[in-house]
């Protein structure tokens, strides 16, 4: 009896506690802030895919300085490692023997001209005598022949003099092109000749260079497709030259032509690019990277 009364009182207390709790203030739910969104307008653009190809920079022109006459080098007329212009004197070969040959040729020319004048005067005198039959026709013909031979000897003497003057001019060795000259390969006092196998120096034109790209035959088709996709190739396929650190130069090169090289069990192609650069921007015979456009697509 006592236990039943305890349960009835406990249930009553629980009911009263629930009623009191329900009568308390009701908390309002806080609405979450609106979500932040970004709006992007999509537009079709042209995306160009490129392929980085290892390449080698070579000079546009290389001139080996060689003597055209034999003699002793007296002076070097340039600073090694500097830029030289076309026709700039580089070496001086001892000119004394060539001056003597010029003077000898001039004397021979004067002698031939004097003999020509005498032969012409002789033939002129005999011409009037042969008309009056005072001398034989044979004597007159011999005088005319001597005059013609003297004229030929004058022409030969003039040609010899021109050659000797040319040898004297060749005693000063000049640069055939403009560019940067390397170190001198001969020193003062060296005996040089036109038949020497070693040049006196080398001049390289590096304000405009070639970039050689060697590729296997399997890559030929993809490059041909890239060239066919270009609207105009009058001056070659445009390519970008990258430095060793990946930085592109501010000039654009162009693929000019392709050379084939056949080896046993292997066929390779060498693509030659033309590239105009500021002097000193890139050294010749060094490595670089060529970014060649291979394909173009439009994104949607």
Phi and psi in degrees as a GROMACS rama.xvg file:
@    title "Ramachandran Plot"
@    xaxis  label "Phi"
@    yaxis  label "Psi"
@TYPE xy
-66.6256  -38.8031  UNK-2
-66.9244  -40.2925  UNK-3
-63.9426  -41.2577  UNK-4
-62.653  -33.3783  UNK-5
-67.8378  -39.9046  UNK-6
-68.0045  -37.8907  UNK-7
-65.5264  -41.394  UNK-8
-67.0718  -38.2869  UNK-9
-66.266  -39.5928  UNK-10
-66.0308  -36.6926  UNK-11
-63.6338  -41.8999  UNK-12
-63.9368  -40.2853  UNK-13
-65.2289  -36.7068  UNK-14
-66.5888  -43.184  UNK-15
-63.3737  -37.7926  UNK-16
-65.892  -38.0887  UNK-17
-66.7482  -39.6818  UNK-18
-65.248  -43.5441  UNK-19
-63.5912  -37.5799  UNK-20
-67.3947  -39.1316  UNK-21
-67.9538  -26.0749  UNK-22
-81.3233  -3.42773  UNK-23
-74.3907  172.337  UNK-24
-65.5359  140.19  UNK-25
-95.4994  124.221  UNK-26
-80.0665  136.926  UNK-27
-87.1881  139.218  UNK-28
-74.5086  135.293  UNK-29
-86.5756  126.967  UNK-30
-72.254  138.365  UNK-31
-68.6823  150.706  UNK-32
-67.04  153.333  UNK-33
-65.1013  143.749  UNK-34
-71.6005  140.631  UNK-35
-85.2217  132.179  UNK-36
-127.483  155.312  UNK-37
-118.067  142.686  UNK-38
-112.307  125.502  UNK-39
-123.033  129.898  UNK-40
-93.0838  121.173  UNK-41
-89.5001  129.568  UNK-42
-131.803  142.894  UNK-43
-71.1997  133.94  UNK-44
-131.217  160.203  UNK-45
-92.4005  122.008  UNK-46
-109.924  121.473  UNK-47
-103.894  124.106  UNK-48
-94.4631  131.25  UNK-49
-120.77  161.112  UNK-50
-125.752  128.593  UNK-51
-84.811  122.583  UNK-52
-118.487  131.626  UNK-53
-67.6069  139.204  UNK-54
-142.737  170.56  UNK-55
-130.533  134.701  UNK-56
-91.1038  129.057  UNK-57
-128.11  151.894  UNK-58
-63.1468  152.722  UNK-59
-69.0273  -38.7965  UNK-60
-140.595  143.444  UNK-61
-131.233  124.196  UNK-62
-118.265  123.176  UNK-63
-89.3472  121.578  UNK-64
-81.3811  116.176  UNK-65
-129.407  147.659  UNK-66
-77.0496  148.348  UNK-67
-102.144  -6.10243  UNK-68
-134.754  161.529  UNK-69
-95.492  144.354  UNK-70
168.558  -176.599  UNK-71
-96.0387  130.132  UNK-72
-72.0186  122.704  UNK-73
-95.8425  -41.8667  UNK-74
-143.961  149.964  UNK-75
-103.934  127.067  UNK-76
-107.639  20.1386  UNK-77
-142.094  161.404  UNK-78
-93.5965  129.923  UNK-79
-67.2077  137.76  UNK-80
80.3247  14.9192  UNK-81
-109.593  173.03  UNK-82
-87.1434  136.727  UNK-83
-122.708  156.963  UNK-84
-102.196  165.335  UNK-85
-65.2959  140.876  UNK-86
68.1059  12.6146  UNK-87
-75.301  132.018  UNK-88
-63.651  134.816  UNK-89
-115.232  -43.7966  UNK-90
-134.561  154.025  UNK-91
-122.618  118.094  UNK-92
-91.777  145.144  UNK-93
-49.2363  113.418  UNK-94
-87.3704  -6.33605  UNK-95
-57.9954  -48.1916  UNK-96
-60.8428  -34.6813  UNK-97
-74.1237  -33.9995  UNK-98
-64.4257  -39.9796  UNK-99
-63.7779  -39.8171  UNK-100
-66.6593  -34.4587  UNK-101
-65.274  -43.7405  UNK-102
-64.0321  -38.3462  UNK-103
-63.9488  -42.253  UNK-104
-66.6826  -36.6795  UNK-105
-64.337  -40.2292  UNK-106
-65.9837  -39.4797  UNK-107
-64.9734  -36.007  UNK-108
-66.5502  -42.4145  UNK-109
-62.0084  -40.3384  UNK-110
-64.4677  -43.3958  UNK-111
-65.3163  -37.4637  UNK-112
-66.5859  -37.6467  UNK-113
-65.5746  -42.3551  UNK-114
-65.0275  -35.6709  UNK-115
-65.6829  -42.4916  UNK-116
-62.2876  -40.7805  UNK-117
-66.4725  -41.544  UNK-118
-66.9293  -37.6269  UNK-119
-67.6097  -40.1998  UNK-120
-64.1276  -39.5465  UNK-121
-64.478  -44.1485  UNK-122
-67.7574  -31.9938  UNK-123
-68.0817  -39.2643  UNK-124
-66.9995  -41.9825  UNK-125
-70.8972  -22.3995  UNK-126
-64.3371  -42.1415  UNK-127
-72.5283  -31.2434  UNK-128
-74.1877  -35.0341  UNK-129
-70.5979  -26.5919  UNK-130
-67.795  -37.3338  UNK-131
-86.9106  7.24259  UNK-132
58.1581  33.5314  UNK-133
-84.0239  -25.2691  UNK-134
-127.478  162.475  UNK-135
-75.3949  157.996  UNK-136
-65.8771  -29.5472  UNK-137
-65.0269  -42.5456  UNK-138
-63.3382  -39.4597  UNK-139
-66.7302  -41.6812  UNK-140
-63.074  -38.076  UNK-141
-64.5111  -38.1319  UNK-142
-66.5942  -40.6936  UNK-143
-64.2458  -41.246  UNK-144
-63.3453  -41.3566  UNK-145
-63.7188  -37.0941  UNK-146
-64.9086  -41.5699  UNK-147
-67.1769  -39.7779  UNK-148
-63.4936  -38.9309  UNK-149
-64.8934  -37.7163  UNK-150
-64.8143  -38.9009  UNK-151
-65.6049  -39.6127  UNK-152
-65.7064  -33.7321  UNK-153
-65.2334  -44.0589  UNK-154
-62.3292  -40.0773  UNK-155
-66.4553  -39.4871  UNK-156
-65.6355  -37.1317  UNK-157
-66.9479  -40.4677  UNK-158
-64.7031  -40.0808  UNK-159
-63.636  -41.1894  UNK-160
-63.4519  -40.8646  UNK-161
-62.1696  -40.4054  UNK-162
-66.3938  -39.8536  UNK-163
-68.2894  -37.0736  UNK-164
-67.2671  -35.3764  UNK-165
-66.5258  -39.7846  UNK-166
-62.1974  -39.5732  UNK-167
-63.6336  -38.6673  UNK-168
-66.8392  -36.6056  UNK-169
-70.6089  -13.4722  UNK-170
-66.2232  -18.5245  UNK-171
-101.622  109.461  UNK-172
-83.3124  124.871  UNK-173
-114.906  164.881  UNK-174
-84.992  128.801  UNK-175
-76.3823  -21.299  UNK-176
-134.198  166.58  UNK-177
-93.2707  139.127  UNK-178
169.77  -160.992  UNK-179
-104.584  128.896  UNK-180
-96.9692  140.595  UNK-181
-83.8137  -164.343  UNK-182
-70.5316  153.751  UNK-183
-73.3046  134.586  UNK-184
-96.8668  -2.08263  UNK-185
-131.994  157.555  UNK-186
-119.496  170.361  UNK-187
-60.4357  138.855  UNK-188
93.0445  -3.54173  UNK-189
-81.3862  136.205  UNK-190
-84.9837  119.908  UNK-191
-117.647  157.201  UNK-192
-145.798  159.947  UNK-193
-68.1446  -17.5459  UNK-194
-92.3011  5.56528  UNK-195
-66.6394  142.192  UNK-196
-83.5566  -22.5033  UNK-197
-96.5873  126.703  UNK-198
-71.7324  163.974  UNK-199
-78.8024  -30.7533  UNK-200
-169.786  175.954  UNK-201
-132.456  138.358  UNK-202
-118.05  130.112  UNK-203
-121.397  128.6  UNK-204
-86.1806  114.623  UNK-205
-120.888  4.88166  UNK-206
-73.7398  -18.443  UNK-207
-136.677  128.345  UNK-208
-128.652  165.216  UNK-209
-104.094  147.175  UNK-210
-120.828  115.333  UNK-211
-93.7676  128.004  UNK-212
-121.53  116.605  UNK-213
-100.269  124.691  UNK-214
-133.033  154.987  UNK-215
-76.593  166.335  UNK-216
-67.2941  -24.1664  UNK-217
-67.9888  -23.8818  UNK-218
-89.8642  0.307103  UNK-219
-66.559  -39.8091  UNK-220
-65.2028  -41.5375  UNK-221
-65.3297  -37.9434  UNK-222
-70.8737  -36.2984  UNK-223
-65.2408  -37.3097  UNK-224
-64.4937  -39.3215  UNK-225
-65.197  -38.2268  UNK-226
-70.5848  -34.8586  UNK-227
-69.3785  -25.7619  UNK-228
-78.8385  -12.4821  UNK-229
-75.8215  139.797  UNK-230
-66.4684  -35.2385  UNK-231
-145.894  130.821  UNK-232
-126.237  36.0456  UNK-233
-63.1351  -34.9064  UNK-234
-112.268  16.0949  UNK-235
103.025  162.985  UNK-236
-73.904  122.34  UNK-237
-71.1091  137.371  UNK-238
-136.663  159.809  UNK-239
-109.006  135.034  UNK-240
-98.6448  127.578  UNK-241
-109.041  142.163  UNK-242
-74.5216  176.945  UNK-243
-64.7385  -24.8787  UNK-244
-91.0173  6.4588  UNK-245
89.9522  -1.51562  UNK-246
-80.0586  126.94  UNK-247
-76.2534  145.339  UNK-248
-76.7182  156.131  UNK-249
-84.5077  21.0021  UNK-250
-126.788  158.494  UNK-251
-116.161  130.793  UNK-252
-94.296  171.49  UNK-253
-140.314  136.627  UNK-254
-74.0598  123.317  UNK-255
-93.7985  -52.1093  UNK-256
-155.335  173.549  UNK-257
-124.511  133.275  UNK-258
-113.823  136.61  UNK-259
-97.7216  141.336  UNK-260
-130.334  121.249  UNK-261
-103.281  126.971  UNK-262
-130.692  159.945  UNK-263
-57.0663  123.758  UNK-264
62.7838  19.3242  UNK-265
-157.19  136.541  UNK-266
-124.365  125.544  UNK-267
-124.479  158.333  UNK-268
-124.766  141.855  UNK-269
-113.723  115.8  UNK-270
-93.0284  124.425  UNK-271
-104.587  124.856  UNK-272
-112.572  145.371  UNK-273
-101.289  140.146  UNK-274
-151.001  119.903  UNK-275
-97.0834  124.379  UNK-276
-131.623  159.062  UNK-277
-65.2344  147.322  UNK-278
-61.3355  128.844  UNK-279
88.2351  -2.38296  UNK-280
-70.6377  -29.8907  UNK-281
-148.918  136.871  UNK-282
-82.8724  147.642  UNK-283
-71.5962  158.96  UNK-284
55.215  45.2936  UNK-285
-126.684  171.01  UNK-286
-97.4867  149.728  UNK-287
-151.571  -177.368  UNK-288
-121.897  134.851  UNK-289
-109.554  120.218  UNK-290
-93.2419  106.594  UNK-291
-105.889  126.621  UNK-292
-68.2012  121.888  UNK-293
-105.836  -29.5999  UNK-294
-159.989  149.01  UNK-295
-129.342  137.567  UNK-296
-140.011  161.249  UNK-297
-110.806  129.334  UNK-298
-87.2483  146.79  UNK-299
